[in-house]
Amino acid sequence: MSVSSSDREYASRDPDVRLMLEVRDGSDKAFEQLMSRYQERVMAVLYHLLGDRQVAEDLTQEAFLRVYRARRGYVPRAKFTTWLYTIVNNLGFSALRRRARGKEVALEPQDSGAFTMRSKEHLFKATSGQMPPRQIEKKERAEIVRIALGQLTDQQCLAVLLSKFEGMSYIDIGEVMELSPEAIKSLLSRARGKLREKLEPYMDLGARPM
């Protein structure tokens, strides 16, 4: 596919867009680079949002399957992260809706051509194998934060995750969540207040958030 002036403009500003354009042109190596860069980050967002590691892993695989299936029609109209996390947002909130209706969160296997024939061990590495050993104290802090995040509304939680973990702006988070920057700012303000309320007992006394 020929590269338009718009494609070149986005690619010059965002190296991940450049990689995705290479994926569009058939580069498996570029796709693996994007997966290596974002797989753990996407899974962390979904795990904090859903509180279920297995479901988060399954949805992470589905997110990258969707990226791969969409490669031939990919046209950059935003940052790559905005496009990727829009997919993640849709998958995460669909899973939450199914859970609310009392349905098991499960994904039907889909044929994605060459992608499905790749080794899962090669493309979907176990998170534990990629992470360096962590101290018990650091794990405990992460668990405390996860518990506190679990007490936010789903929208507040996702906004905090994209802001804190991904460093996304109000505008970019708004594009992902289909909300105005002002609405995102309000969501984050309320979420931060609630997090301070939940985390202060732990910081002061070592108690776990209730």
N, C-alpha and C positions, 0 to 999 in steps of 0.2 A: 504494500500500500504506500502511495506517495505521502510525503510529509508536508503538510500545509504550513503556511506561515504562522498560524495559530498554534499548531503542534510544536513548532520550533520555539515559539515564545514561551510556552509553558515548560518545555523541556529545558530551556536555558535557565529558568528560575527554580526548577524542582528536579533534582537528579532522579527521584523515584518515578516521575513522569517519563523521563528519558528511558529508564529501564522498562517501564510498561509499554512504551512504544516499540522497544526491541522485542518484548514478548509478543506484541501484535504482529511483528514481522517474523515470528517463528523462533525466537531465541529461548531455548530451554534454560540456558545458563542464567539469563536475566531473570527468569521466573524464580529460579532457585535462590537467587540473590534477594529478591523481594521477600520470599518466604523466610529466608534466614533472618532478615532484618525485622520482620513484623510478626512472625508466628507466635513467639512467646508473649509479645505485647498484646496481641489480639486475645490470646487465651486468658491473660491476666484480667483484661477488661471484662470478658464474658464470665470468668469465674467469680469476680467480685460482684457482678450484676446478678448472677443466677445462684451462686453459692453451691454449685455442683461441679466438681472437677471433670467428671466423665462427660457430662453434657457440654461443658465448656470446650473440651477437647474435640468432641464430635462437631460442634458448631464452628470451631476454628477450621477444621478440615472442610466443612461445607462452605465457609466464607472464601477460602482459597480456590475451591472448586468453581465457585461462581466467578471469581476473578479470572480463572483460566478459561471458563466457557465464554466469557464476555470479551476475550482478548481481540478477536478479529474485528469486532465493532467498536473497539475502544476509541473514544475521541476525548482528549483532555479538556475539561471545562472547569476544572478546579484542581487544587492540590491532590496528589495521589492519596494522601492520608484522609482527606475529606471524602473522596470516592470510596476508599476501602472501609472507613468506619460508618459510612452510610449503609453499606452491606451488612456490617456487623450489627448496627443499630436495628435494622429490619429483622435479622435473624434472632437477636436477643429478645426483642419485644414480642416477636411471634411466639417464641418459646415461653415467655411469661404469660401470654394470653392463653396458650394451650394449657399451661399449668393451672391457671385460674379456673379454667373450665373442667379441671380434673382429668385432663388427658395426659398420657405419658408423652414426654418430649422424645420423639424418635425421628430419625431421618431415613427416608427411603433411599436405597442405593440407586445412583443414576449413572448412566454411561456418559463419560466425558472424553471419549476418544483416547488419545495417547496418554492423557494424564492418569487415567485409572490403571493403566498397565505399568506405571512406575512403582517402584518399591516404596511402600509406606515407611519402611525403616529408613529410607534415604531422604524422603521429602518431609515426613512427619516425625521428627526425632522426639524421643521422650524428653519432656521438659526437664526432668531430674537429671538427665544425662548431660544437658547443656549448662546447667546451673552449677556454679562452684559451691562447695560446702558452706553452709551458713551457721552462724553461732545460734545457740538456743535462744539467747536474748533477742536477737534480731527476728527470729521466727515468731517469738511470742508477741513482739511489737506488731508484726505484720498481721497476726491473727486478731489482735485487739482492734486494729484499724479495720480489718475485714468485718468484724462483728459490728462495729460502729457504723460502717457504711451500709450494712444490712438493715439498719433501722431508718435509713432515709427512704423517701419515695423512690420508685424506679427511675423516674426522670432526674431527680436530684442526684442519685447515685451515678448515673451515666455521665451527667454533666461534670461532676467532680472528677470522675475517672479520666475523662478526655482532657479536662483542664490541668489536673495535677500530674497524671502519668504521661500524657501525650503532649502537654504544653500547647494545646490548641487555643486559639483566640475565641472570643465570644462569637465573632462572625462565623468562623469555621465550625464551631460546635452547633451554632444555629442552623447552618446548612445541613449538617448531619441529622439533627433532630427535627428539622423543619419548623423551627421557632425563630423569632426575632432575636437579635443580639440583646435587646432590652429584657426579653423574657429569660434568656440564659443568665444574664447578670442577676436577675431577681432569684432564679433557681439556685444559683451558686451562693448568693448571700444567705438565703434561708438554710441551705445545706451546711454552710460553714458554721452558722450559729448553732445548729443542731449537733454538729460534730464536736464543737467545743464543749457543749453541755454534756455530751456522752463521754468524752475523753478526759475531762478534767478530774473525775474521781480516780481514774487510773493513774494519771500523772501525779496527783497529790498523795494517794493512799495505796496505789498498786492494785486497786479493785478492778475487776473486769466489768465492762459495760453491761448493763442489764437489758 
